[in-house]
Amino acid sequence: TYCHETVTDARKNKLNLVQIIEECKTYSIVCVDPEHLLNMSWRQIVASDTFRANVVYGCIDEVHLVNEWGESFRPQFKHIGAFLRGRPPSSVSIMGLSA
């Protein structure tokens, strides 16, 4: 999971999490929280040719929260759709999951 906690832990342990994710050797699945989608490091990951070549799909978990709680709960929710339409390769399937 690419979130505040894992980014902080990686820094403390002197790991280059961006490079690790870009290489697509360590993780088969990468989850990112909405707060990091527009982060420069995440943009670097998504721009990586290796990462782009290995992306199979994008998924929004708990998608019902986007409309139910929206901007008042987590303002970054409004950027999920634009990110998924504009950053990953056009061949990537997008899905939303809900309980």
C-alpha positions, 0 to 999 in steps of 0.5 A: 500500500502506497500511503503515508505510513508506508512512505514514512517507513520506507524513508526511515529504512532508507528504501526508495519505494518509488524505484521499488514500485517502478521496477515491478519486481517486488509487488504484484499489486500496488494500492495507493490512497487518494491523497497520494494520486497527485503526489509527484512521486506517484506521478513518477511511478505511473510515468515509468515505462516498466510500471506502465507496461505491467499495469493490468487494471485500475480499481477503486475500492469502496467506490460508494464512498466517493459519492456518499462522503465526497469532498467533505470527507476526503477532498482527494476523492474528486481526483480519482476519476481524472487520474484513472482517465488520464495517467494509466495507459489507455489499455488499462481496464478500470473498475469500481468495487463496493460492499 
